[in-house]
Amino acid sequence: MLISGDLVLDFFDRNLPSDPDLEVWVEHPSALDIGRWFLTIGYIYIPSNDRFRDFKAAHIRGTAAWIIEGGINITPIPVRRFIFRNRLTEKTIILRTVGGSPLQAILNFPSTCTMNIVSHDVAVSFYPRATFE
């Protein structure tokens, strides 16, 4: 599991968070358990369309789509996005599930802003000069 996005950019820049959204990148098989945990701590799943209002159904649909597209480990790395929002705090978590390594997907992202990551034991800025100067 990796955290990326504007929140990490603010962390490295030593600023208060400008965008409260938390972007979490995980391998797709782990996403179901992580999404369920978000639900148990007070977040609600915000569906991207009306077909799959339930997180589990949306996750299964994402898995099926990868199988139809030719497998979960195709290139470029496919990314699915699930949004969770806490009604009390108005905080949002964007769960990005990846059909492979989250780090590989982040490094293939077209913006260097995303190439700042935090994990459970390390914080890395891959292009600090290009990002912060």
N, C-alpha and C positions, 0 to 999 in steps of 0.2 A: 504494500500500500504506500503510495506516494501522494504528497500534497503539493499542488502547483497553483499557478495563477497569480492574480493581483495581490492576494493576501500574503503570499510568499515574497513577492516583489516589495511590498511594504515592510515586511519583516527584515529583509536585507538592507533596505534603505533607512531602517530604524524610524519609521513613521507609524503613526496610528493607522489602523486599517482604513483605507479609503473605500474599499468595496468589501462588505461583510460576507460575501459568498465564499464558501469553502469548497475548493475543487479537490476531490479525492479520486485518484486513479488506481484501479485495481484490475487484476486479471478477471475475466468474465466469470469463471467458475466460482470465485470467491464473492462475487457481487451479491448473490442472493442472501447469504448470511449477513453481510455487512448492511445491506438494505433493510433486512429484518431488524437488525440491531437499531438502526436509525428510527424505525417505527416504534420500538419499545421505549426509546428515550424521549418520546414526545414529538417526533417529526411526522408529517403526513406526506404521502407520495403525491406528487403533482403530475398527472398523466400528460403526455405530450399530444395525445389524441384521445378521442372518445371511445375508441375500441377497447383499450386496456386500462381500465380505471384501477385495477389491482396491480401492485408492484410485482407479485409473483407471476401473474399472467404476462405482464410486459417483459419480464426477464426471460421467461420461457419463449416468448415470441422473438426476442432478440437472439436467443440461442438457435432457434429454428431458422431464422434468417441467415445466420452465418453458415449453417449447414447447407442451405440452398445455394448460397453464394460461392460455395466451393471449399468450405472448411474454416475453422476458427483461426488458423495461422496463415492466412493469405496476406499478400503484400499489395498495396500499402496496408498497414495495420488498421483494421476497422475499429471504430470507437462507437459505443452506444452511450447515450446520455440519459440518466434518470435524475429527476429533481425532487428534493425533499425540502419541506418548509416547516418551521416550527411556528405554530399559531401564536404562542405567547411572546416569544422573543423576536419574531419576524426574521429570524436568521434562515439562510438557505444553504443547503448542501447540494452540490452538483456531483453526482457519482458517475464517473466516466469509466466504463468497463471496456477492457481491451482484449482483443483476441490474441494475446501474446504478452510480451513484457511491457508493463506500463512505462518503464524507462525508455524503451525503444520507440514507443509511440510519442512520448514527449520530445525526444530528440529529433523526430521526424516532423514535428509541428512547425508550421511556417513562421512562427513568431518567437523571438528570443525571450520574450516576457515569460513564456511558459517554461523555458529551459532553466528555471530556478525551482529547485525542489527541496522538500523537507521530508525525511522519513523518521522512523522511530529512533534512529541513532546518528543521523547526519543531515546537515543542510549544505546544499551545493548550488553555486551559481556557475553555469558552464561558460557563459560569455559575460563576465563582469564588466569589462571595459565597454563593450558594445551596448550593454544594458543600462549601465549607471552613469556613463559619461556623456 
